[in-house]
């Protein structure tokens, strides 16, 4: 399908004089779950466990609640373009309010894998990062999970970055 100077072929957008890596696929919305996580739960572990139990292969999520002292966030690479990427970790030294959004897709072995970023705030302090290293719930966290069905998305390990990257 030609559009202006762009051509779309099997989920890739090609441009004249080269190609731009815009990868995509299509999915439909399935079930919607309202989830309450409890004090001490580890966010990514509980969501991945829930996905296995409910046979959820892909989803989009939003979350609000509290993150406890000692929660760990990945807050960026040490150097912007170095490869492999050397992630920086930040540990919360107090309780923070959080709001976050993320996606869930299977890895190459079919295991659900959450990729979620949260913004954490306390008074005038704010820190934002990925929950992968362990965010512990403080009292309660509410998660709305929107299942995606007929999705072809999978997280594939990329040695160059050291990340499991989404292949739509």
Secondary structure, 3 states (H helix, E strand, C coil): CEECCEEEECCEEEECCEEEEEECCCCEEEEEEEEEEECCCEHHHHHHHHHHHCCCCCEEEEEEEEECCCCEEEEEECCCCCCCCCEEEEECCCCEEEEEEEEEEEECCCCEEEEEEEEEEECCEEEEEECCCCCEEEEEEEEEEEEEECCCCEEEEECCCCEEEEEC
